[in-house]
């Protein structure tokens, strides 16, 4: 709390022009389905006092301010020789949150732009948030896409990865972020599948997906996003019980990807647990999201993925 108090004090002086700290203001939006809110003030560097674990809430050297990120993304685009940089996510509603968070962040950086979202016209779901989505930012060569594959059970993620691998390098996404797990746990509870068989089912399904992620990571940036702990019951699924299975899933994927170029996003759960700001017990909250988004944008921009987040609250 001392660090947080110091950060707030520094922010106050920064706004009056008396501090050397760097801040990033991300004005947000409200995506109604799922109550995903973005509206944050994030302090990236400051003179916060050090705490016993030799880290501070404010000192995260990887984060860039608006102008630096704008310059970096445009330089990355120029060096790539591609018409557009492509940010792609595939998975459940937590990856969709990342998709929406990046859209908001980029619209803020290019403040005269407005993100335009397109829902897959072939989607038969009555819920917009259970459809594939694409976002374009007119006037800027950056596109985003989201594929609603909440479970690998139906093989759709596998088919998508195979389709991506068939593309030439110049047409691959510049970053792919994927996850899976929570929906299978939910299915197991509803179908009364015991934990042992549910874990076996997950390993069997992922054994077809992980080799494809490995191959794709040899050609572009791939990030696996682990499952965060749930803070409430989900239908018949009890929180503690479900979390045990999710942690088993996370350990399995982590071990399987150890010798690959796929980035296992360890900092994702650290950030989620540190801020503990989930609004519905399942999804990422408004304090956590900007940290996650900036880690990803900087990875696209600088080829450096920062998994070093430490909480000092």
Buried (B, 14 or more C-beta within 10 A) or exposed (E): EEBBEBBEBBBEEBEEEEBEBBBBEBEBBEBEEBEBBBBBBBBBBBBBEEBEEEBBBBBBEBBBBBEBBBEBBBEBBEEEEBEBBBBBBBBBBBBBBBBBBBBBBBBBBBEEBEBEBEBBEEBEEEEEBBBBBBBBBEEBBBBBBBBBBBBBBEBBBBEBBBEBEEEEEEEBBBBBBBBBBBBBBBBBBEEEBEBEEBBEBBBEBBEBBBBBBBBBBEBBBBBBBBBBBBBEBBEEBBBEEBBBBBBBBBEBBEEBBEEBBBBBBEBBBBBBEBBEBBBEEBBBBBBBBBBBBBBBBBBBBBEEBBEEBBEBE
